[in-house]
Amino acid sequence: MPTSNGISSYVCTLEFSEHRDSVNALAFSPDGVFLATGGDDGLLFILDPATGHIDHKLQIGIPITTFHWHEQRMYELFVGVGDEIWAEHRLIPPSTVIPTAEREHALVRAAHIVNGETVIATYLKHGIFCWDLHTRRFLWNILPRTARLGRSAIGGGTLLAASNLYDGVDVYDITQRVHLRTCRTSLKDNLPLPVVLTHDDSEIVVGSASGDVRVFDPSTSQEAQALDNNGDIIQALMVLLVSWLAALLSGAMKPL
């Protein structure tokens, strides 16, 4: 439940341990009734997030890397597996802002569609870029505070949070296109940490290499809460807000 300062206080209510390998992807259905989980074991589970009851189980056979629930057809789920991707017809061309010689090395770490109008992508080394989704025209870019970015997230407001590979999560204002502050946390070298923005930009949640899930106030960059996950590397995060209830999920990498 959100506290007086707007930051939610999370407690563990359910542990799901049916996966045999690292969990890579988590996604709530749009109405929050179902949760999809997938991992390196190729198993897809659809379950009730309140009770952990498994409604569907499917053996894909190859690692599952990502999910996306259809926003209009509520219970239709797109699944990314192996090196296969689902592509929409309106492809965004390579950015002309990135020097030609470097384009083949311009690795996209995350992409976000904003209000159905623009797509914002974060690159490992080249920063943050925005295009018009309909005309495919380049609109703007932000030079990152650090040389390498990991994962990124956009909430319901004006902020973009991007984990870097050095000292934590950088917070950017995508309307002013500036770096605002950094939420600092301990990192393992070259490990891209998952990050989510919640509740209209009131919280930043970030994973870790030590098993902790940390909650930050993006307006101050101060840590508000740390949640333990038994020492496993956090691979995936997902947050759902339904009325006053905030549900936070983390998926972990199996220890080597």
C-alpha positions in Angstrom: 0.0 0.0 0.0 1.4 3.5 -0.8 2.7 5.4 2.2 2.3 9.1 3.1 5.2 10.0 0.8 3.7 8.1 -2.2 6.2 5.3 -2.0 4.6 1.8 -1.7 5.6 -0.6 1.1 6.0 -4.0 -0.5 5.7 -7.4 1.4 6.2 -10.8 -0.1 2.9 -12.6 -0.5 3.7 -15.4 -3.0 6.7 -17.4 -4.2 6.4 -19.3 -7.5 9.2 -21.9 -8.1 8.0 -24.1 -11.0 10.7 -22.9 -13.4 13.8 -25.1 -13.7 16.1 -22.4 -15.0 16.5 -18.6 -15.0 13.3 -16.5 -15.3 13.6 -14.0 -18.1 10.1 -12.6 -18.6 7.1 -11.6 -16.5 3.9 -9.9 -17.7 0.5 -9.1 -16.2 -2.5 -9.3 -18.4 -4.0 -5.8 -18.9 -6.7 -6.4 -16.3 -4.2 -8.0 -13.8 -6.2 -11.3 -13.7 -3.3 -13.4 -15.2 0.5 -13.4 -14.9 2.7 -14.9 -17.7 6.1 -16.2 -16.7 8.8 -17.6 -19.0 12.5 -18.6 -18.8 15.5 -20.4 -20.1 13.8 -23.7 -19.5 11.4 -23.0 -22.3 8.4 -23.2 -20.0 5.5 -20.8 -20.2 3.1 -20.5 -17.2 -0.1 -18.6 -17.0 -1.2 -18.3 -13.4 -3.3 -16.4 -10.9 -1.0 -13.9 -9.3 -3.0 -13.8 -6.1 -2.9 -17.6 -5.4 -0.2 -19.0 -7.7 -2.7 -21.4 -9.2 -1.4 -22.5 -12.7 -4.1 -22.0 -15.4 -2.0 -23.0 -18.3 1.4 -24.6 -18.8 3.2 -24.8 -22.2 6.6 -26.3 -23.1 8.0 -24.1 -25.8 11.3 -26.0 -26.0 13.6 -23.0 -26.4 14.3 -20.1 -24.1 11.6 -17.5 -23.7 13.0 -13.9 -23.7 10.0 -11.6 -23.6 6.2 -11.2 -23.5 3.6 -8.7 -24.6 -0.1 -8.9 -23.9 -2.3 -7.5 -26.7 -3.9 -4.3 -25.4 -7.3 -4.7 -27.1 -7.6 -8.5 -27.3 -7.1 -8.9 -23.6 -6.0 -12.5 -23.3 -3.9 -12.7 -26.4 -0.2 -13.0 -25.6 2.8 -12.5 -27.9 5.9 -14.6 -26.9 9.5 -13.9 -27.9 11.6 -17.1 -28.1 15.2 -17.9 -29.0 16.4 -15.5 -31.7 13.0 -15.1 -33.3 11.1 -11.8 -33.0 7.6 -10.6 -33.8 7.8 -7.5 -36.1 5.1 -5.0 -37.0 5.1 -3.8 -40.6 6.0 -0.1 -39.8 9.7 -0.7 -39.2 11.8 2.1 -37.8 14.9 2.7 -40.1 18.4 2.9 -38.7 19.1 6.3 -37.2 21.1 8.7 -39.4 22.3 10.4 -36.2 24.5 7.5 -35.4 27.6 7.5 -37.7 27.3 5.0 -40.5 30.4 3.0 -39.5 28.9 2.4 -36.1 25.3 1.4 -37.0 26.0 -2.3 -37.1 27.3 -2.0 -33.5 24.4 0.1 -32.3 22.8 -2.4 -29.9 19.2 -1.5 -28.9 18.7 -2.4 -25.2 15.0 -1.4 -24.9 12.2 0.2 -27.0 9.0 1.9 -25.7 5.9 3.0 -27.6 4.5 6.2 -26.0 0.8 7.1 -26.4 0.8 5.2 -29.7 2.6 8.2 -31.3 6.3 7.9 -30.8 8.8 5.1 -30.1 11.8 5.7 -27.8 14.8 3.4 -27.9 17.8 3.2 -25.6 21.1 2.0 -27.0 24.0 0.4 -25.3 26.5 3.0 -26.3 24.7 5.7 -28.3 22.1 7.0 -25.9 18.4 7.6 -26.2 16.5 8.2 -29.5 12.9 9.1 -30.4 11.0 8.6 -33.7 7.5 9.5 -34.9 5.8 6.1 -35.1 3.7 6.9 -38.1 6.1 8.9 -40.3 9.2 7.1 -39.0 10.9 10.5 -38.8 13.7 11.0 -36.2 12.6 13.5 -33.6 15.3 13.9 -30.9 18.0 12.2 -28.9 19.6 12.4 -25.5 23.3 11.9 -24.8 23.5 9.6 -21.8 25.3 10.5 -18.6 27.4 7.3 -18.8 28.9 5.6 -21.8 26.9 2.3 -21.6 23.2 1.8 -20.8 21.5 -1.4 -19.7 17.7 -1.7 -19.4 15.3 1.2 -19.4 11.7 2.0 -18.4 9.1 4.7 -19.1 6.2 5.2 -16.7 3.0 7.3 -17.1 4.7 10.6 -16.8 7.7 12.5 -18.2 10.5 10.3 -16.9 12.7 7.7 -18.4 14.9 5.5 -16.1 17.9 3.7 -17.5 20.2 1.4 -15.6 23.8 2.0 -16.6 26.7 -0.4 -16.3 28.6 1.7 -13.8 26.8 3.0 -10.7 23.0 2.7 -10.8 20.0 4.1 -12.6 20.0 7.4 -14.4 16.8 9.4 -14.5 16.0 11.5 -17.6 13.2 14.0 -18.3 12.0 13.1 -21.9 10.2 16.4 -22.4 13.2 18.6 -21.5 15.6 15.9 -22.7 18.0 16.2 -19.8 19.6 14.0 -17.2 18.0 14.8 -13.8 19.7 12.6 -11.2 21.2 9.1 -10.5 19.9 6.5 -8.1 23.1 4.8 -7.0 23.3 1.1 -6.3 26.0 -1.5 -6.3 26.6 -3.3 -9.6 28.4 -6.3 -11.0 30.6 -5.5 -14.1 28.6 -5.3 -17.4 25.4 -6.7 -15.9 22.3 -4.8 -17.3 19.9 -4.5 -14.4 16.1 -4.6 -15.0 14.3 -1.4 -14.0 10.7 -0.3 -13.9 8.9 3.1 -13.3 5.7 2.8 -11.3 2.6 4.8 -10.3 3.0 7.8 -12.6 6.7 8.2 -12.0 6.5 8.0 -8.2 8.8 5.0 -7.8 11.8 3.4 -9.5 12.3 -0.3 -8.9 15.6 -1.8 -9.9 17.1 -5.4 -9.6 20.5 -6.3 -8.5 23.3 -8.9 -8.7 23.0 -9.6 -5.0 19.3 -10.6 -5.0 17.9 -7.4 -3.6 15.1 -5.5 -5.3 15.5 -1.8 -4.5 12.8 0.9 -4.6 13.9 4.5 -5.1 12.1 7.9 -5.0 12.9 9.4 -8.4 12.4 12.9 -7.2 15.2 12.6 -4.6 17.1 9.5 -5.8 16.9 8.2 -2.2 16.3 4.5 -1.5 12.9 3.8 0.0 13.0 0.0 0.4 15.1 -3.1 -0.2 13.5 -6.5 -0.8 15.6 -9.6 -0.4 15.5 -12.4 -3.0 17.9 -15.0 -1.6 21.0 -13.8 -3.3 20.1 -14.7 -6.9 20.6 -12.2 -9.8 17.4 -10.4 -10.6 16.6 -11.0 -14.3 13.1 -9.4 -14.7 10.7 -7.0 -12.9 7.0 -6.2 -13.3 4.7 -3.9 -11.4 0.9 -3.7 -11.5 -1.2 -1.1 -9.8 -4.9 -1.9 -9.3 -6.8 0.6 -7.1 -4.7 0.9 -3.9 -2.9 -2.5 -4.4 0.6 -2.4 -5.8 2.0 -5.8 -6.9 5.7 -6.1 -7.6 7.2 -9.2 -9.2 10.8 -10.2 -9.6 12.3 -13.1 -11.6 15.7 -14.4 -10.7 18.6 -16.1 -12.5 19.4 -19.6 -11.2 22.8 -19.7 -9.4 25.6 -21.2 -11.5 
